[in-house]
Amino acid sequence: MQRLRDLTEAELLARVLPVYGGLPADPRAVPVGPGDDAAVLAAPSGSVVATTDGMVAVRDWRDEWSTGYDVGVKLAAQNLADVAAMGARPTGLLVSLVADPATPV
């Protein structure tokens, strides 16, 4: 059985994107597609860079060493760096949360 750890990011994207219909038929809608931790999307005002890098407890931080604030700062810096790497200027943050429902608030 193949596992996620057996695939590169590009190999995983090659399997996932067709499930969602791939990229739009008009290449102007997504000038730079997924695969580099961010994508450039067409917008009425020009273009937008979107990224939602996540982190995983124990692999990316340990609760014994980090507060929620520490983790948030690291995650924001990681995502803002992805936006800067695309040559864009950050104007906001996308937030996604994936957590065990038993996680204390």
ZALUM-169796 format. One line per 4 residues: number of its first residue (from 1); their letters; for each residue x, y, z of N, C-alpha, C. Coordinates in Angstrom, 1 decimal. Layout:
# ZALUM-169796
NUM = A = X/Y/Z/X/Y/Z/X/Y/Z | ...
This chain:
# ZALUM-169796
1 = MQRL = 0.8/-1.2/0.0/0.0/0.0/0.0/0.9/1.2/0.0 | 0.6/2.1/-0.9/1.4/3.4/-1.0/0.8/4.4/0.0 | 1.7/5.1/0.6/1.3/6.1/1.6/1.8/7.5/1.2 | 1.2/8.5/1.8/1.6/9.9/1.5/3.1/10.1/1.6
5 = RDLT = 3.7/9.5/2.6/5.1/9.7/2.7/5.9/9.2/1.6 | 5.3/8.3/0.7/6.0/7.7/-0.4/6.0/8.7/-1.7 | 5.2/9.7/-1.6/5.0/10.6/-2.7/5.7/12.0/-2.5 | 6.2/12.6/-3.6/6.6/14.0/-3.5/5.4/14.8/-3.6
9 = EAEL = 5.5/16.1/-3.3/4.4/17.1/-3.5/3.9/17.1/-4.9 | 4.8/17.1/-5.9/4.3/17.1/-7.3/3.6/15.8/-7.6 | 4.0/14.7/-7.1/3.3/13.4/-7.4/1.9/13.4/-6.8 | 1.8/14.0/-5.6/0.5/14.0/-4.9/-0.4/15.0/-5.6
13 = LARV = 0.1/16.1/-6.0/-0.8/17.1/-6.8/-1.2/16.5/-8.1 | -0.4/15.7/-8.8/-0.7/15.1/-10.0/-1.9/14.1/-9.8 | -2.1/13.6/-8.6/-3.2/12.7/-8.4/-4.4/13.4/-7.9 | -4.2/14.5/-7.1/-5.3/15.3/-6.5/-6.0/16.2/-7.5
17 = LPVY = -5.3/16.9/-8.3/-5.9/18.0/-9.2/-6.9/17.4/-10.2 | -6.7/16.2/-10.8/-7.7/15.7/-11.7/-9.0/15.4/-11.0 | -9.0/15.1/-9.7/-10.2/14.8/-9.0/-11.1/16.1/-8.9 | -10.4/17.2/-8.9/-11.2/18.5/-8.8/-11.3/19.2/-10.2
21 = GGLP = -11.1/18.4/-11.2/-11.3/18.9/-12.6/-10.0/19.6/-13.1 | -8.9/19.5/-12.4/-7.7/20.1/-12.9/-7.8/21.6/-12.8 | -6.9/22.3/-13.5/-6.9/23.7/-13.6/-8.0/24.2/-14.5 | -8.4/25.5/-14.4/-9.4/26.0/-15.3/-8.9/26.0/-16.8
25 = ADPR = -9.9/25.8/-17.7/-9.5/25.8/-19.1/-8.8/27.0/-19.6 | -9.2/28.2/-19.0/-8.6/29.5/-19.4/-7.4/29.7/-18.5 | -6.1/29.6/-19.0/-4.9/29.7/-18.2/-4.8/31.1/-17.6 | -5.5/32.1/-18.0/-5.5/33.4/-17.4/-6.1/33.4/-16.0
29 = AVPV = -7.0/32.4/-15.7/-7.6/32.3/-14.4/-6.6/31.9/-13.3 | -5.7/31.1/-13.6/-4.6/30.7/-12.7/-3.3/30.8/-13.3 | -2.7/32.0/-13.4/-1.4/32.2/-14.1/-0.3/31.3/-13.5 | -0.3/31.1/-12.2/0.7/30.2/-11.6/0.0/29.2/-10.7
33 = GPGD = -0.1/28.0/-11.1/-0.9/27.0/-10.4/-0.2/26.5/-9.1 | -0.9/25.6/-8.5/-0.4/25.0/-7.2/0.9/24.2/-7.4 | 1.6/24.1/-6.4/2.8/23.3/-6.4/4.0/24.0/-5.8 | 4.0/25.3/-5.5/5.1/25.9/-4.9/4.6/26.6/-3.6
37 = DAAV = 3.8/26.0/-2.9/3.2/26.5/-1.6/2.3/27.7/-1.8 | 2.0/28.1/-3.0/1.1/29.2/-3.3/0.7/29.1/-4.7 | -0.4/29.8/-5.0/-0.9/29.9/-6.4/-1.2/31.3/-6.7 | -1.1/31.7/-8.0/-1.5/33.1/-8.4/-2.9/32.9/-9.1
41 = LAAP = -3.9/33.7/-8.6/-5.3/33.6/-9.1/-5.6/34.9/-9.7 | -6.3/34.9/-10.8/-6.8/36.1/-11.4/-7.9/36.7/-10.6 | -8.0/38.0/-10.5/-9.0/38.7/-9.8/-9.4/39.9/-10.5 | -10.6/40.5/-10.3/-11.0/41.7/-11.1/-10.0/42.8/-10.9
45 = SGSV = -9.3/42.9/-9.8/-8.4/44.0/-9.6/-7.0/43.7/-10.0 | -6.8/42.5/-10.6/-5.4/42.1/-11.0/-5.2/40.6/-10.7 | -4.4/40.3/-9.7/-4.2/39.0/-9.4/-3.9/38.9/-7.9 | -4.1/37.7/-7.3/-4.0/37.4/-5.9/-3.2/36.2/-5.7
49 = VATT = -2.3/36.2/-4.8/-1.5/35.0/-4.4/-2.2/34.4/-3.2 | -2.5/33.1/-3.2/-3.1/32.4/-2.1/-2.3/31.3/-1.7 | -2.2/31.1/-0.3/-1.4/30.0/0.2/-2.1/29.6/1.5 | -2.0/28.3/1.9/-2.6/27.9/3.1/-1.7/26.8/3.7
53 = DGMV = -0.4/27.1/3.8/0.5/26.1/4.5/0.0/25.8/5.9 | 0.1/24.6/6.3/-0.3/24.2/7.6/0.9/23.7/8.4 | 0.6/23.4/9.6/1.7/22.8/10.5/1.0/21.6/11.2 | 1.8/20.7/11.6/1.4/19.5/12.4/2.1/19.4/13.7
57 = AVRD = 1.3/19.3/14.7/1.8/19.1/16.1/2.8/18.0/16.1 | 3.8/18.2/16.9/5.0/17.2/17.1/6.0/17.3/16.0 | 5.5/17.4/14.7/6.5/17.5/13.6/6.9/18.9/13.5 | 6.0/19.9/13.6/6.4/21.3/13.4/6.5/22.1/14.7
61 = WRDE = 6.0/21.6/15.8/6.1/22.3/17.1/5.7/21.3/18.2 | 6.1/21.6/19.4/5.7/20.7/20.5/5.0/21.6/21.6 | 3.9/21.2/22.1/3.2/22.0/23.0/4.0/22.3/24.3 | 4.9/21.4/24.6/5.7/21.6/25.8/6.7/22.8/25.6
65 = WSTG = 7.0/23.1/24.4/7.9/24.2/24.1/7.3/25.5/23.6 | 6.0/25.4/23.1/5.4/26.5/22.4/4.0/26.8/22.9 | 3.7/28.1/23.0/2.4/28.5/23.3/1.6/28.6/22.0 | 0.3/28.8/22.1/-0.5/29.0/20.9/-0.1/30.2/20.1
69 = YDVG = 0.3/31.2/20.8/0.8/32.4/20.2/2.1/32.1/19.4 | 3.0/31.4/20.0/4.3/31.0/19.3/4.0/30.3/18.0 | 3.0/29.3/18.1/2.7/28.5/16.9/2.1/29.4/15.8 | 1.2/30.3/16.2/0.5/31.3/15.3/1.6/32.2/14.6
73 = VKLA = 2.5/32.7/15.3/3.6/33.5/14.8/4.4/32.7/13.7 | 4.8/31.5/14.1/5.5/30.7/13.2/4.7/30.4/11.9 | 3.5/30.1/12.0/2.6/29.7/10.9/2.4/31.0/10.0 | 2.2/32.1/10.6/2.0/33.3/9.8/3.3/33.7/9.1
77 = AQNL = 4.4/33.6/9.7/5.7/33.9/9.1/5.9/32.9/7.9 | 5.6/31.7/8.1/5.8/30.7/7.0/4.9/31.0/5.8 | 3.7/31.4/6.0/2.8/31.7/4.9/3.1/33.0/4.3 | 3.5/34.0/5.1/3.9/35.3/4.6/5.1/35.2/3.7
81 = ADVA = 6.0/34.3/4.1/7.2/34.0/3.3/6.9/33.4/2.0 | 5.9/32.6/1.9/5.4/32.0/0.7/4.9/33.1/-0.3 | 4.1/34.0/0.3/3.6/35.1/-0.5/4.7/36.0/-1.0 | 5.7/36.3/-0.2/6.8/37.1/-0.6/7.6/36.4/-1.7
85 = AMGA = 7.8/35.1/-1.6/8.5/34.4/-2.5/7.9/34.4/-3.9 | 6.6/34.7/-4.0/5.9/34.8/-5.2/5.9/36.3/-5.7 | 6.6/37.2/-5.0/6.7/38.5/-5.4/5.5/39.4/-5.1 | 4.7/38.9/-4.2/3.5/39.6/-3.8/3.6/40.4/-2.5
89 = RPTG = 2.6/41.2/-2.3/2.6/42.0/-1.0/1.4/41.5/-0.2 | 1.6/41.0/1.0/0.5/40.5/1.8/-0.5/41.5/2.2 | -1.7/41.2/2.0/-2.8/42.1/2.5/-3.8/41.4/3.4 | -3.6/40.2/3.7/-4.5/39.4/4.6/-3.9/38.0/4.8
93 = LLVS = -4.6/37.3/5.7/-4.2/35.9/6.0/-5.4/35.0/5.8 | -5.2/33.9/5.2/-6.2/32.8/5.2/-5.9/31.9/6.4 | -7.0/31.5/7.1/-6.8/30.7/8.2/-7.6/29.4/8.0 | -6.9/28.3/8.2/-7.5/27.0/8.2/-7.1/26.2/9.5
97 = LVAD = -8.0/25.5/10.0/-7.7/24.8/11.3/-8.1/23.3/11.1 | -7.2/22.4/11.3/-7.4/21.0/11.3/-7.0/20.5/12.6 | -7.9/20.0/13.4/-7.5/19.6/14.8/-8.4/18.5/15.3 | -7.9/17.7/16.2/-8.6/16.7/16.8/-9.8/17.3/17.6
101 = PATP = -11.0/16.9/17.4/-12.1/17.5/18.2/-11.9/17.5/19.7 | -11.1/16.6/20.2/-10.9/16.5/21.6/-9.8/17.6/22.1 | -9.2/18.4/21.2/-8.2/19.3/21.5/-8.8/20.4/22.5 | -8.2/20.6/23.6/-8.7/21.7/24.5/-8.6/23.1/23.9
105 = V = -9.7/23.8/24.1/-9.7/25.2/23.5/-8.8/26.1/24.4
